[in-house]
Amino acid sequence: MDVPAHWANEVCSRLRVSWVAAGYNGPLVAVGTYGPDGPCYLCVAAGEEARLKPGAHPRMGGKGALAPVAGSSGQLIAYQVIALLTGIGREPLGYVRGMNLMAPDQHVHVRRPARPDCPVCAR
């Protein structure tokens, strides 16, 4: 469980403020933008959990991280924050994108609908 992301999701949803989350796992880097007019972080995460086989935990490349992977994650979040603030190159809310730096042809494209029973964003 990514506790800071859950806190940010709940607070920003309550205040109706858009926010950006990014991270890395082994060589995989990803970034997502969430806001009041799209599915929240919890909805997207639940959609991905439902897609996996029960008990499955994908292996993403071992322990630790290389500095370039962390740097790429930072660059993705910086770009997405600038896009959110300026409206230039902005991704749809609730959309997660990224890539596997060990296999650059493996891209991440995740879009899940808001869940009607979501405790955070269901209205």
N, C-alpha and C positions, 0 to 999 in steps of 0.2 A: 504494500500500500504506500502510495506517495502522499504522505500526510501534508506537506506544504501545498501541494497542488490541490488537494481536497479543501484545505482551508481557503486558499485563494479562490477556488471555484465557488464555494458557498458565499463568501463575502462579496465577491464581484457580482454574482448572480443577484444577491439581495439588493445591492446598490445599483444594479443595471449598468455595470461598467465592463467594457471589454478588457481582456487580458490575454497574455501570450505565455505558453509553456514550451520548454524545449528540454531535451535530454539526450543521453547516449547510453547504450548498452553494448559493450564490446565495440565493434566497428559500426554499429547502427546509430545514426543520428536522426532525430526527428523534431519537428516543431509544429505546434497547433495554436490556433487563435480561437478564443471562445468569447461569447458575448450574449447580450440579452435577446438577440433575434435569431439565435441558432442553438443547436444542441450543446449542452454543457459538457465539461470534461468528464463528469461521471457517466453521462449517456454514451459518449464515445468509448470510454474505457469498458463499460458494461457490454457494448456491442462487440468489441474485440474479444472480451472474455467469452462471450457466448459463441463466437466463431471457432474458438479453440476446442479441442477435445477435452473432456473432463479430466482434470489433473495434469494436463499438459503444461509444461513450462519450457518455452523455446530457449535453446541455447544460442547465445549471441556472440560467442567468441572468447569466453574465458574470463579470468580475473583481471581486475585493474583496467586502466585505460591509458592509451598513449596521448600525449599532449596534443597532437594534431586532431584527434577525435574530439577532445574537449573544446579545442579552438573552433572546430567546424560547428559544433553545437552552439557556441557563443555567437558565431557569425550569423547562423540561421535565426537565432532569437533577436539579435540586433536588427537584422533586415526586416523581420516581421513586425517588430515594434515600430520602426520607422514607417513601414507600409501602413500600419494601423493608424498612426498619428497623422500621416499625410494623405492617406487614401490612394496613394500611387502603388500599383502592384499588389493590392490587397487581396488576400485569399478569402474565400467564403468562411464565415464563422462555423466552428465545429469541424473544420477540415484539417487533417494532419498529413504532413508530407515530410519526406526525408529520403535517405538512401543508405545503403550498405557501403562503407568506404573500402571494404575488401573486394567487393564486387559491384562497381559503380553502375552496372546495368540493372541492378536490383533496387528499384525505387519503392518507396512507401507512399501509398495513396489511400487514406482512410477517411471515409465520410459515413457517419451513422446518423440516423434520424433521432430526434429528441424522443425520449420515452414518455408516454402519457402518465406513467406512475412514478416518474422521477421525483425524489424528495427535494431536489434542489431547484430545478427549472420548470417543473410542471406548473401550469397556472390554472 
